[in-house]
Structures are given as structure tokens and as C-alpha cells.
Amino acid sequence: MESDYKFGRCGVSCEMCPAGNGRVKELASELKRLTSDFFKDFPKGHGEFDWGEYRKGLDYFIESYGCPTCREIKEPWCEVLKCEKVREKGSCLLCDEFPECPRTEYQRGRYPFVLERYERVKEIGFEGHLKEERRRAEEGTLLNDIRKY
């Protein structure tokens, strides 16, 4: 498997996720930097806007809104990561049970495109799939744009 590509074991691309690719943290840091002078002038808020809460919100995104991605999670909370087969194969997209697996029901519902990716892996192989996902991410595709809510 392509070692530097960040991907969810369930078939979701971390590089398309604003939390997984670090963009949320990066943008919150930049916004804090760009607006930091305002904090000095309005420490208790200005009108209806509470600068203190604004700063707390940005700090939250900077300090805790980063996803470690599946490869770095030490204690799995996701049912997919608890699966022996996914640990063996490396991705649900390589498992014949993926389309019906109860562990991936959430992913298939929220990210229905993963079923297309599963079929695509059969056509071009997993490495080819990772290259396509990276291309999509580099072109600016975000999970926010292609998932269901």
C-alpha cells in the first residue's frame, strides 16, 4: 500500500477530509493570526460579538480538531478498526464482505461513494485507487462536498 497516503480503513480518504488533512487546524491558526490585533482592542467583546468566545472557538480547532487518521489511532473507537480482517488486509475495500458488513454500515450510509470505490479497486487495484483518491484531493475534492448528511 502507498505508505504516505492517508486513508480511512473503511474506504474514506483522509486527504479529502478537512480534519484529516489538517486544513481546519491550519485555517483556524491563520484566522487567529489575522484577527489577533482585535483581541487587544476588544478583550471583553464588541457589541453583540464576544471576542473571548471567538478566541476559545479558534483555540479549540487549533488544539483539538485534528484527526490522527486510522493508522495512528492507538485505541480504536471505530467498529471498522476493531475488525480482524481490516487489520489483516489493510482496508475494507479489499474485503469481499464490505458491501454487506455491519461494521461499515455507517460509512456506506454517510459516504455512499465508498461502494463505487470498492468496485473501482476491483478494476484498477488498491494502489491505482489510492492514486485516484490523491488526485481528487489535490484537485480540491472534499468529503464535505460528496458525503450525505
N, CA, C and O atoms as a DFTB+ gen file, in Angstrom:
596 C
 N C O
     1  1       0.832      -1.189       0.000
     2  2       0.000       0.000       0.000
     3  2       0.869       1.241       0.000
     4  3       1.965       1.246       0.561
     5  1       0.377       2.287      -0.627
     6  2       1.104       3.547      -0.700
     7  2       1.249       4.104       0.713
     8  3       0.269       4.532       1.323
     9  1       2.471       4.095       1.224
    10  2       2.692       4.369       2.639
    11  2       2.415       5.806       3.056
    12  3       2.049       6.035       4.209
    13  1       2.571       6.775       2.176
    14  2       2.391       8.154       2.595
    15  2       0.969       8.669       2.373
    16  3       0.660       9.803       2.738
    17  1       0.120       7.865       1.790
    18  2      -1.248       8.310       1.554
    19  2      -2.094       8.051       2.799
    20  3      -2.088       6.948       3.346
    21  1      -2.811       9.067       3.235
    22  2      -3.665       8.922       4.418
    23  2      -5.054       8.508       3.970
    24  3      -5.727       9.235       3.240
    25  1      -5.476       7.334       4.412
    26  2      -6.799       6.851       4.049
    27  2      -7.440       6.144       5.229
    28  3      -6.770       5.514       6.048
    29  1      -8.749       6.268       5.288
    30  2      -9.504       5.550       6.304
    31  2      -9.605       4.095       5.906
    32  3      -9.807       3.791       4.731
    33  1      -9.472       3.214       6.834
    34  2      -9.545       1.785       6.546
    35  2     -10.893       1.412       5.922
    36  3     -11.009       0.408       5.219
    37  1     -11.913       2.243       6.194
    38  2     -13.266       1.975       5.703
    39  2     -13.464       2.413       4.255
    40  3     -14.519       2.153       3.677
    41  1     -12.480       3.068       3.663
    42  2     -12.594       3.499       2.276
    43  2     -12.757       4.997       2.108
    44  3     -12.880       5.475       0.981
    45  1     -12.761       5.743       3.188
    46  2     -12.883       7.193       3.132
    47  2     -11.478       7.796       3.106
    48  3     -10.612       7.396       3.885
    49  1     -11.258       8.746       2.220
    50  2      -9.942       9.363       2.073
    51  2      -9.720      10.468       3.096
    52  3     -10.462      11.450       3.131
    53  1      -8.707      10.305       3.918
    54  2      -8.370      11.325       4.927
    55  2      -7.873      12.610       4.272
    56  3      -8.044      13.699       4.820
    57  1      -7.262      12.480       3.105
    58  2      -6.731      13.662       2.430
    59  2      -7.839      14.543       1.865
    60  3      -7.583      15.690       1.497
    61  1      -9.061      14.030       1.791
    62  2     -10.200      14.836       1.361
    63  2     -10.969      15.394       2.552
    64  3     -11.920      16.157       2.382
    65  1     -10.562      15.018       3.739
    66  2     -11.259      15.449       4.946
    67  2     -10.544      16.653       5.556
    68  3      -9.345      16.574       5.825
    69  1     -11.242      17.762       5.781
    70  2     -10.598      18.948       6.351
    71  2      -9.978      18.724       7.730
    72  3      -9.053      19.445       8.104
    73  1     -10.458      17.754       8.485
    74  2      -9.837      17.447       9.775
    75  2      -8.637      16.526       9.560
    76  3      -7.585      16.719      10.170
    77  1      -8.795      15.538       8.702
    78  2      -7.721      14.570       8.454
    79  2      -6.541      15.154       7.696
    80  3      -5.403      14.735       7.907
    81  1      -6.799      16.128       6.804
    82  2      -5.695      16.708       6.045
    83  2      -5.088      17.936       6.717
    84  3      -4.140      18.525       6.197
    85  1      -5.629      18.322       7.870
    86  2      -5.057      19.417       8.643
    87  2      -5.530      20.810       8.275
    88  3      -5.093      21.784       8.890
    89  1      -6.412      20.935       7.288
    90  2      -6.852      22.259       6.836
    91  2      -7.629      23.019       7.907
    92  3      -7.465      24.234       8.021
    93  1      -8.466      22.349       8.693
    94  2      -9.233      23.040       9.727
    95  2      -8.273      23.696      10.716
    96  3      -8.420      24.871      11.051
    97  1      -7.307      22.940      11.171
    98  2      -6.323      23.470      12.123
    99  2      -5.530      24.617      11.495
   100  3      -5.313      25.652      12.126
   101  1      -5.108      24.425      10.268
   102  2      -4.326      25.440       9.553
   103  2      -5.126      26.732       9.362
   104  3      -4.613      27.825       9.606
   105  1      -6.365      26.605       8.933
   106  2      -7.181      27.792       8.689
   107  2      -7.557      28.512       9.983
   108  3      -7.605      29.742      10.018
   109  1      -7.824      27.751      11.045
   110  2      -8.124      28.375      12.338
   111  2      -6.899      29.128      12.849
   112  3      -7.034      30.220      13.402
   113  1      -5.723      28.568      12.672
   114  2      -4.486      29.242      13.088
   115  2      -4.286      30.531      12.298
   116  3      -3.919      31.564      12.857
   117  1      -4.529      30.458      11.011
   118  2      -4.383      31.650      10.170
   119  2      -5.414      32.707      10.536
   120  3      -5.079      33.890      10.596
   121  1      -6.638      32.320      10.777
   122  2      -7.676      33.269      11.168
   123  2      -7.333      33.920      12.507
   124  3      -7.552      35.117      12.696
   125  1      -6.803      33.138      13.419
   126  2      -6.403      33.691      14.716
   127  2      -5.276      34.709      14.521
   128  3      -5.281      35.778      15.131
   129  1      -4.322      34.367      13.674
   130  2      -3.210      35.281      13.405
   131  2      -3.716      36.578      12.772
   132  3      -3.294      37.667      13.161
   133  1      -4.612      36.462      11.807
   134  2      -5.111      37.637      11.091
   135  2      -5.981      38.544      11.955
   136  3      -6.061      39.746      11.703
   137  1      -6.621      37.991      12.953
   138  2      -7.533      38.789      13.779
   139  2      -6.998      39.038      15.184
   140  3      -7.725      39.567      16.025
   141  1      -5.756      38.676      15.462
   142  2      -5.233      38.774      16.826
   143  2      -5.188      40.203      17.340
   144  3      -5.362      40.418      18.539
   145  1      -4.961      41.191      16.477
   146  2      -4.940      42.584      16.920
   147  2      -6.280      43.013      17.494
   148  3      -6.327      43.855      18.390
   149  1      -7.348      42.458      17.000
   150  2      -8.673      42.811      17.501
   151  2      -8.851      42.402      18.956
   152  3      -9.566      43.063      19.709
   153  1      -8.202      41.317      19.347
   154  2      -8.341      40.834      20.717
   155  2      -7.851      41.870      21.722
   156  3      -8.424      42.016      22.801
   157  1      -6.802      42.579      21.367
   158  2      -6.261      43.587      22.274
   159  2      -7.249      44.737      22.460
   160  3      -7.398      45.264      23.563
   161  1      -7.912      45.115      21.390
   162  2      -8.824      46.259      21.431
   163  2     -10.177      45.937      22.049
   164  3     -10.816      46.814      22.631
   165  1     -10.617      44.697      21.932
   166  2     -11.946      44.315      22.395
   167  2     -11.887      43.068      23.272
   168  3     -12.508      42.060      22.937
   169  1     -11.159      43.110      24.385
   170  2     -10.991      41.890      25.180
   171  2     -12.288      41.341      25.769
   172  3     -12.389      40.136      25.998
   173  1     -13.264      42.178      26.014
   174  2     -14.499      41.684      26.625
   175  2     -15.631      41.585      25.617
   176  3     -16.771      41.307      25.987
   177  1     -15.337      41.803      24.391
   178  2     -16.373      41.730      23.363
   179  2     -16.668      43.088      22.795
   180  3     -16.326      44.114      23.382
   181  1     -17.290      43.088      21.675
   182  2     -17.627      44.338      20.996
   183  2     -19.053      44.206      20.480
   184  3     -19.324      43.450      19.548
   185  1     -19.937      44.937      21.089
   186  2     -21.330      44.829      20.679
   187  2     -21.855      43.437      20.982
   188  3     -21.691      42.923      22.088
   189  1     -22.478      42.846      20.003
   190  2     -23.056      41.506      20.152
   191  2     -22.009      40.392      20.000
   192  3     -22.282      39.234      20.313
   193  1     -20.835      40.744      19.529
   194  2     -19.805      39.736      19.243
   195  2     -18.904      39.552      20.449
   196  3     -18.385      40.528      20.991
   197  1     -18.714      38.326      20.871
   198  2     -17.876      38.024      22.031
   199  2     -16.521      37.512      21.556
   200  3     -16.392      36.355      21.155
   201  1     -15.514      38.379      21.604
   202  2     -14.183      38.021      21.134
   203  2     -13.564      36.907      21.970
   204  3     -12.806      36.094      21.442
   205  1     -13.867      36.855      23.245
   206  2     -13.335      35.791      24.095
   207  2     -13.824      34.425      23.652
   208  3     -13.046      33.472      23.584
   209  1     -15.110      34.328      23.350
   210  2     -15.673      33.059      22.860
   211  2     -15.125      32.727      21.481
   212  3     -14.871      31.564      21.168
   213  1     -14.945      33.745      20.670
   214  2     -14.360      33.570      19.338
   215  2     -12.964      32.952      19.468
   216  3     -12.633      31.991      18.773
   217  1     -12.159      33.513      20.360
   218  2     -10.801      33.014      20.572
   219  2     -10.844      31.574      21.088
   220  3     -10.073      30.730      20.631
   221  1     -11.739      31.290      22.037
   222  2     -11.872      29.919      22.552
   223  2     -12.222      28.954      21.423
   224  3     -11.684      27.849      21.349
   225  1     -13.116      29.377      20.556
   226  2     -13.500      28.529      19.423
   227  2     -12.330      28.243      18.507
   228  3     -12.113      27.098      18.109
   229  1     -11.571      29.281      18.168
   230  2     -10.394      29.069      17.316
   231  2      -9.381      28.169      18.004
   232  3      -8.809      27.279      17.376
   233  1      -9.158      28.399      19.297
   234  2      -8.215      27.549      20.032
   235  2      -8.666      26.089      20.033
   236  3      -7.845      25.176      19.940
   237  1      -9.969      25.881      20.138
   238  2     -10.489      24.509      20.083
   239  2     -10.087      23.850      18.765
   240  3      -9.574      22.731      18.754
   241  1     -10.322      24.548      17.661
   242  2      -9.998      23.977      16.356
   243  2      -8.491      23.797      16.178
   244  3      -8.051      22.836      15.546
   245  1      -7.716      24.700      16.721
   246  2      -6.260      24.608      16.603
   247  2      -5.715      23.455      17.442
   248  3      -4.859      22.702      16.978
   249  1      -6.197      23.316      18.653
   250  2      -5.624      22.349      19.593
   251  2      -6.221      20.952      19.521
   252  3      -5.534      19.976      19.824
   253  1      -7.476      20.834      19.131
   254  2      -8.077      19.505      19.253
   255  2      -8.841      19.019      18.031
   256  3      -9.390      17.918      18.058
   257  1      -8.895      19.793      16.976
   258  2      -9.715      19.374      15.859
   259  2      -8.884      18.779      14.735
   260  3      -9.095      19.091      13.563
   261  1      -7.971      17.952      15.084
   262  2      -7.196      17.251      14.084
   263  2      -7.460      15.764      14.230
   264  3      -7.485      15.241      15.344
   265  1      -7.652      15.099      13.142
   266  2      -7.865      13.651      13.186
   267  2      -6.516      12.974      13.031
   268  3      -5.760      13.321      12.124
   269  1      -6.195      12.025      13.884
   270  2      -4.911      11.338      13.761
   271  2      -4.887      10.340      12.597
   272  3      -3.841       9.759      12.309
   273  1      -5.988      10.142      11.951
   274  2      -6.174       9.154      10.884
   275  2      -6.100       7.744      11.459
   276  3      -5.546       7.527      12.536
   277  1      -6.649       6.822      10.746
   278  2      -6.761       5.438      11.235
   279  2      -5.420       4.807      11.588
   280  3      -5.323       4.039      12.545
   281  1      -4.400       5.128      10.825
   282  2      -3.109       4.487      11.052
   283  2      -2.482       4.881      12.374
   284  3      -1.615       4.172      12.885
   285  1      -2.910       6.008      12.939
   286  2      -2.273       6.495      14.150
   287  2      -3.153       6.407      15.401
   288  3      -2.703       6.765      16.489
   289  1      -4.376       5.947      15.269
   290  2      -5.251       5.813      16.434
   291  2      -4.760       4.645      17.276
   292  3      -4.646       3.518      16.793
   293  1      -4.476       4.927      18.524
   294  2      -3.928       3.891      19.419
   295  2      -5.016       2.973      19.974
   296  3      -4.836       1.757      20.047
   297  1      -6.145       3.564      20.363
   298  2      -7.251       2.777      20.892
   299  2      -8.451       2.941      19.970
   300  3      -9.114       3.978      19.995
   301  1      -8.734       1.940      19.165
   302  2      -9.816       2.059      18.189
   303  2     -11.175       2.325      18.828
   304  3     -11.593       1.612      19.741
   305  1     -11.847       3.338      18.349
   306  2     -13.219       3.639      18.770
   307  2     -14.189       3.244      17.657
   308  3     -15.378       3.041      17.903
   309  1     -13.679       3.140      16.448
   310  2     -14.492       2.819      15.283
   311  2     -14.606       1.300      15.139
   312  3     -13.624       0.577      15.309
   313  1     -15.800       0.831      14.828
   314  2     -16.017      -0.616      14.661
   315  2     -15.134      -1.198      13.558
   316  3     -14.709      -2.350      13.651
   317  1     -14.858      -0.426      12.529
   318  2     -14.011      -0.900      11.440
   319  2     -12.622      -1.258      11.966
   320  3     -12.064      -2.292      11.599
   321  1     -12.075      -0.414      12.813
   322  2     -10.720      -0.643      13.311
   323  2     -10.625      -1.826      14.276
   324  3      -9.533      -2.317      14.561
   325  1     -11.755      -2.269      14.766
   326  2     -11.772      -3.430      15.650
   327  2     -11.824      -4.744      14.865
   328  3     -11.694      -5.820      15.448
   329  1     -12.009      -4.658      13.578
   330  2     -12.164      -5.835      12.722
   331  2     -10.820      -6.504      12.432
   332  3      -9.871      -5.860      11.984
   333  1     -10.766      -7.776      12.692
   334  2      -9.560      -8.556      12.434
   335  2      -9.199      -8.547      10.941
   336  3      -8.024      -8.466      10.583
   337  1     -10.212      -8.631      10.081
   338  2      -9.961      -8.671       8.641
   339  2      -9.350      -7.378       8.128
   340  3      -8.468      -7.405       7.270
   341  1      -9.816      -6.240       8.650
   342  2      -9.266      -4.969       8.175
   343  2      -7.816      -4.810       8.644
   344  3      -6.997      -4.225       7.935
   345  1      -7.501      -5.321       9.819
   346  2      -6.108      -5.272      10.283
   347  2      -5.228      -6.151       9.393
   348  3      -4.074      -5.820       9.121
   349  1      -5.784      -7.260       8.951
   350  2      -5.053      -8.195       8.089
   351  2      -4.898      -7.640       6.672
   352  3      -3.802      -7.666       6.112
   353  1      -5.986      -7.142       6.095
   354  2      -5.992      -6.694       4.700
   355  2      -5.544      -5.240       4.528
   356  3      -5.004      -4.876       3.484
   357  1      -5.768      -4.411       5.550
   358  2      -5.375      -3.012       5.483
   359  2      -6.487      -2.059       5.103
   360  3      -6.403      -0.867       5.397
   361  1      -7.537      -2.561       4.451
   362  2      -8.658      -1.713       4.057
   363  2      -9.893      -2.563       3.810
   364  3      -9.811      -3.685       3.310
   365  1     -11.025      -2.007       4.170
   366  2     -12.299      -2.680       3.894
   367  2     -12.528      -2.842       2.394
   368  3     -13.233      -3.751       1.957
   369  1     -11.921      -1.946       1.613
   370  2     -12.103      -2.006       0.165
   371  2     -11.481      -3.262      -0.430
   372  3     -11.714      -3.570      -1.599
   373  1     -10.704      -3.981       0.346
   374  2     -10.076      -5.226      -0.108
   375  2     -10.788      -6.458       0.427
   376  3     -10.332      -7.583       0.220
   377  1     -11.900      -6.250       1.110
   378  2     -12.631      -7.349       1.731
   379  2     -13.924      -7.626       0.957
   380  3     -14.690      -6.708       0.665
   381  1     -14.153      -8.878       0.634
   382  2     -15.356      -9.270      -0.108
   383  2     -16.646      -8.990       0.651
   384  3     -17.709      -8.886       0.040
   385  1     -16.570      -8.866       1.964
   386  2     -17.761      -8.653       2.784
   387  2     -18.153      -7.172       2.903
   388  3     -19.193      -6.861       3.483
   389  1     -17.350      -6.274       2.373
   390  2     -17.570      -4.841       2.546
   391  2     -18.990      -4.380       2.222
   392  3     -19.576      -3.668       3.037
   393  1     -19.572      -4.741       1.090
   394  2     -20.905      -4.210       0.748
   395  2     -22.022      -4.583       1.725
   396  3     -23.058      -3.919       1.763
   397  1     -21.818      -5.636       2.511
   398  2     -22.844      -6.096       3.452
   399  2     -22.396      -6.063       4.908
   400  3     -23.177      -6.390       5.801
   401  1     -21.168      -5.678       5.156
   402  2     -20.601      -5.754       6.505
   403  2     -21.300      -4.782       7.463
   404  3     -21.418      -3.593       7.168
   405  1     -21.764      -5.293       8.611
   406  2     -22.418      -4.405       9.577
   407  2     -21.463      -3.353      10.164
   408  3     -21.907      -2.295      10.611
   409  1     -20.160      -3.640      10.163
   410  2     -19.190      -2.678      10.701
   411  2     -19.065      -1.428       9.820
   412  3     -18.651      -0.375      10.305
   413  1     -19.415      -1.533       8.541
   414  2     -19.271      -0.386       7.628
   415  2     -20.623       0.222       7.230
   416  3     -20.698       0.998       6.277
   417  1     -21.655      -0.121       7.938
   418  2     -22.989       0.409       7.626
   419  2     -23.005       1.941       7.691
   420  3     -23.571       2.594       6.814
   421  1     -22.391       2.507       8.718
   422  2     -22.341       3.965       8.868
   423  2     -21.633       4.600       7.669
   424  3     -22.141       5.555       7.082
   425  1     -20.468       4.074       7.308
   426  2     -19.693       4.631       6.204
   427  2     -20.452       4.541       4.881
   428  3     -20.454       5.487       4.094
   429  1     -21.084       3.414       4.646
   430  2     -21.828       3.250       3.389
   431  2     -23.025       4.193       3.327
   432  3     -23.406       4.642       2.246
   433  1     -23.623       4.498       4.492
   434  2     -24.756       5.414       4.530
   435  2     -24.339       6.871       4.387
   436  3     -24.958       7.632       3.643
   437  1     -23.301       7.251       5.094
   438  2     -22.860       8.651       5.080
   439  2     -21.982       8.964       3.877
   440  3     -22.002      10.082       3.362
   441  1     -21.222       7.989       3.434
   442  2     -20.309       8.151       2.303
   443  2     -20.627       7.093       1.245
   444  3     -19.823       6.186       1.025
   445  1     -21.775       7.192       0.593
   446  2     -22.189       6.134      -0.333
   447  2     -21.217       5.910      -1.492
   448  3     -21.244       4.858      -2.132
   449  1     -20.379       6.874      -1.757
   450  2     -19.393       6.712      -2.827
   451  2     -18.392       5.601      -2.531
   452  3     -17.717       5.131      -3.447
   453  1     -18.276       5.166      -1.268
   454  2     -17.309       4.114      -0.957
   455  2     -17.649       2.811      -1.675
   456  3     -16.756       2.010      -1.954
   457  1     -18.916       2.591      -1.975
   458  2     -19.277       1.390      -2.737
   459  2     -18.730       1.475      -4.167
   460  3     -18.307       0.467      -4.735
   461  1     -18.740       2.666      -4.735
   462  2     -18.136       2.867      -6.058
   463  2     -16.626       2.651      -5.980
   464  3     -16.028       2.061      -6.880
   465  1     -16.021       3.131      -4.900
   466  2     -14.574       2.971      -4.733
   467  2     -14.226       1.482      -4.573
   468  3     -13.200       1.018      -5.069
   469  1     -15.090       0.754      -3.880
   470  2     -14.897      -0.686      -3.697
   471  2     -14.851      -1.381      -5.067
   472  3     -13.973      -2.203      -5.326
   473  1     -15.802      -1.041      -5.930
   474  2     -15.840      -1.629      -7.276
   475  2     -14.630      -1.178      -8.097
   476  3     -14.078      -1.953      -8.878
   477  1     -14.228       0.064      -7.916
   478  2     -13.083       0.594      -8.663
   479  2     -11.793      -0.124      -8.272
   480  3     -10.941      -0.370      -9.126
   481  1     -11.643      -0.457      -7.010
   482  2     -10.459      -1.196      -6.551
   483  2     -10.366      -2.531      -7.278
   484  3      -9.271      -2.978      -7.620
   485  1     -11.504      -3.168      -7.515
   486  2     -11.509      -4.443      -8.244
   487  2     -11.001      -4.244      -9.670
   488  3     -10.367      -5.138     -10.231
   489  1     -11.272      -3.084     -10.258
   490  2     -10.864      -2.801     -11.649
   491  2      -9.391      -2.419     -11.766
   492  3      -8.685      -2.923     -12.639
   493  1      -8.925      -1.524     -10.883
   494  2      -7.581      -0.956     -11.065
   495  2      -6.597      -1.298      -9.947
   496  3      -5.432      -0.902     -10.006
   497  1      -7.051      -2.023      -8.942
   498  2      -6.187      -2.367      -7.820
   499  2      -6.162      -1.260      -6.774
   500  3      -6.559      -0.124      -7.031
   501  1      -5.686      -1.623      -5.589
   502  2      -5.710      -0.687      -4.472
   503  2      -4.750       0.479      -4.687
   504  3      -5.095       1.622      -4.388
   505  1      -3.556       0.208      -5.199
   506  2      -2.600       1.287      -5.456
   507  2      -3.160       2.287      -6.467
   508  3      -3.010       3.496      -6.293
   509  1      -3.804       1.789      -7.518
   510  2      -4.421       2.671      -8.509
   511  2      -5.513       3.512      -7.879
   512  3      -5.654       4.697      -8.182
   513  1      -6.280       2.893      -7.005
   514  2      -7.339       3.610      -6.292
   515  2      -6.751       4.737      -5.441
   516  3      -7.267       5.854      -5.453
   517  1      -5.674       4.452      -4.701
   518  2      -5.056       5.480      -3.861
   519  2      -4.549       6.644      -4.707
   520  3      -4.652       7.801      -4.298
   521  1      -4.013       6.349      -5.865
   522  2      -3.548       7.421      -6.765
   523  2      -4.723       8.280      -7.240
   524  3      -4.616       9.504      -7.317
   525  1      -5.837       7.630      -7.554
   526  2      -7.029       8.401      -7.957
   527  2      -7.545       9.265      -6.814
   528  3      -7.938      10.412      -7.029
   529  1      -7.545       8.724      -5.610
   530  2      -8.011       9.490      -4.459
   531  2      -7.094      10.683      -4.200
   532  3      -7.568      11.780      -3.905
   533  1      -5.793      10.471      -4.307
   534  2      -4.856      11.584      -4.119
   535  2      -5.109      12.661      -5.172
   536  3      -5.107      13.851      -4.858
   537  1      -5.327      12.247      -6.418
   538  2      -5.600      13.217      -7.487
   539  2      -6.851      14.016      -7.155
   540  3      -6.869      15.237      -7.317
   541  1      -7.899      13.338      -6.692
   542  2      -9.131      14.032      -6.316
   543  2      -8.862      15.050      -5.205
   544  3      -9.338      16.184      -5.256
   545  1      -8.091      14.626      -4.207
   546  2      -7.764      15.516      -3.087
   547  2      -6.950      16.713      -3.575
   548  3      -7.210      17.845      -3.169
   549  1      -5.977      16.470      -4.434
   550  2      -5.154      17.562      -4.959
   551  2      -5.970      18.527      -5.821
   552  3      -5.650      19.713      -5.906
   553  1      -7.017      18.019      -6.453
   554  2      -7.902      18.870      -7.255
   555  2      -8.885      19.649      -6.391
   556  3      -9.620      20.499      -6.894
   557  1      -8.900      19.361      -5.095
   558  2      -9.730      20.117      -4.170
   559  2     -11.023      19.456      -3.741
   560  3     -11.842      20.089      -3.075
   561  1     -11.232      18.191      -4.106
   562  2     -12.434      17.495      -3.664
   563  2     -12.387      17.305      -2.153
   564  3     -11.388      16.836      -1.608
   565  1     -13.465      17.671      -1.487
   566  2     -13.571      17.493      -0.041
   567  2     -14.718      16.543       0.269
   568  3     -15.716      16.500      -0.450
   569  1     -14.564      15.785       1.346
   570  2     -15.645      14.896       1.779
   571  2     -16.921      15.685       2.019
   572  3     -18.016      15.179       1.773
   573  1     -16.795      16.922       2.499
   574  2     -17.968      17.768       2.744
   575  2     -18.821      17.908       1.482
   576  3     -20.041      18.053       1.560
   577  1     -18.172      17.862       0.333
   578  2     -18.866      18.061      -0.936
   579  2     -19.531      16.789      -1.460
   580  3     -20.475      16.865      -2.247
   581  1     -19.050      15.630      -1.034
   582  2     -19.536      14.390      -1.639
   583  2     -20.203      13.432      -0.670
   584  3     -20.646      12.359      -1.078
   585  1     -20.286      13.792       0.604
   586  2     -20.952      12.901       1.560
   587  2     -22.414      13.282       1.717
   588  3     -22.851      14.341       1.266
   589  1     -23.154      12.403       2.363
   590  2     -24.564      12.694       2.689
   591  2     -24.625      13.080       4.152
   592  3     -23.837      12.594       4.964
   593  1     -25.545      13.940       4.483
   594  2     -25.704      14.362       5.888
   595  2     -26.913      13.730       6.490
   596  3     -27.213      13.963       7.661
